[in-house]
Amino acid sequence: MPSLLLKEEHISTNVVECELGDFMVMSGSSTDEEEVSLDWSFQNHADELLRRGNHPRSNFRRSILDRADLTEGNFVDSDFRKASMVEVDLMKSAFDNCDFRGADLRKARLNLSNFRNCSFEGADIRGIRGRYAIWQGTDWWNAKLDDDLAKILAKKWPRPEDA
């Protein structure tokens, strides 16, 4: 088998082009440096690509983000109230102090994300992958969720005595 010579091209994402013409997208670990707050409230952005985006204090209220890619991003202090986020990919992202009340996150991918001090009252998180996310200070018990996930979260992120 012939050896492949690799050269690195710097575009918006790191792309490696092989001599044979094949392309691979290489995943990075840092978000975009410049903070850009978005106001996508009441808009349809299904299948949108926001990978590695730096969008703190953004407004996604009642937006449609179905199947969108929000991986490895910063969305701290953002508003996702009543947003449709079915099958959205939120892996490895920061959502500290976000409002997800009434949001539809069915079958979303939430593993390895931070949900510190978020509000999930009335949110639908059934069928999610999120047992390895950080739920510290978040009211996950006020969301609609599967029984097996509720048991796992109750052990790792127990409900406070006064809640």
N, C-alpha and C positions, 0 to 999 in steps of 0.2 A: 504494500500500500504506500503510495507516495506521501511524503511529509507535507503538511500544510503550512504555508507561510501566513502569518497573521499580521494585519496592520490595523491600528486603531483609528477610527474616525470619530471626531467629536461633533456630535449634532446635539439635539435637545436631550437625547438619552445616549448612553454609550453604546455604540454599535460596532461589532467586530465583523469585518468582511473577510471571508476566507478566499483563498486564491481560486477555488472552484465556483465562487459566486454565491455561496450560501451565507445567510445572515443570521446572527444570534443577537438578541437584546440582552445586555448584561445589566443586572440589577445592582444599583448602588445603595448605600445606606444613609445618605444625607438628603435632606430636602432642599428645594430651591432656596437660595440665600435671601432673596428679596421677599418680604411679606406683602401679600396682595390679598386684601379682604374682598370677598365676592358678595354680590347681592343677586342671588338666583331665585329669590322668593317668587312663588307662583309661576315658575317657568318649567318647561320640559327640557331636561338635560339627560335623558336616558342614554345609556351606553357611552357616557362622557369619560374621557381619560384625564384624570387629575393626579396621576401617580407622582409621588415625591413632591407634591405641591405644598407650598407654605402659605396657608390661607386662614390664619387665626381671625377671630371676631367676624366671621362670615355669616350671611343670612341665607339659609336654605329652607326657610319656612314654607311649607306646602309645595315644595319643588318635587319634581319627578326625577329621581336619580336611579331608577331601576337598572341593574346590571352595570352600573358605573364602576370605574376603577379608582378608588381613593387610597390605594396602598401607600405605605411609608410616608404619609403626609402629616402636616400639622394643622389641626382644625380646632385648636383650643379656644374656648369661650364662644363657640358658634351655636347658632339656632337651627335645629332640625325639626322643629315642632310640626307634626302632622305631615312630614315628608314621606313620599313613597320611595322606599329604598330596597325593594325586593331584589334579592340575589346580588346586592351590592358587595364589592370587595373592599373591606376596611382594614385588612391585615397590616400590622406593624405601624399603625397610625396613632396619633395623640388626639384625644377628644376630651381632655380635662375641662370640667365646668361647662359641658355642653347640655343643651336641652333637647331631649328626644321624646318629649311627651306626645303621645298619640301617633308617633311615627310607625310606619309599617316596614319592619326589617326582616320579614320572613325569609328564611334560607340565606341570610347574609353571612359573610365570612368575617368574623371578628377576632380570630385568634391573634395573640401577641400584641393586641392593641391596648391602649390605656384609656379607661373610662373612669377616671377619678372624679368624684363629686358630680356625677351627671344625674339628670332626672329622666327616668324611664316610665313615669306614671302613664298607664294606658297604652304604652307601646307594644307592638306585637313582635316578639323575638322568637317565635316558634320555628324550629328547624334550623336555628343558627349553629355555626361552629364558633364557640366562644368560651369554652371551658378554660383555655389558657390565656385569656385576657385578664387585665387588672381591673377589678370592679370596686376598688376601695372607695367607701363613702357614697356609693351609687345605690339607688333604691331599685335594684333589679327585681325584687319581690313584688313591686307594683306593676310589673309588665305581664303580659300574657306570654307564658313560656312553657316548654315541655317539662314534664315531671322529672325526668332523669337529669336535665340540666339544673333544675331547681335544687335537687339533692346535692349535686356537685358544688354549686355556688354557695349553698347554705353551709357546707363544711369549710370551704376556703374563705368565703366573704360573708360571715354570718350577719343576720339581721340584728341591728342594735336593740337593746332591751326596750327602749322607749318608742320604737317605730311602729 
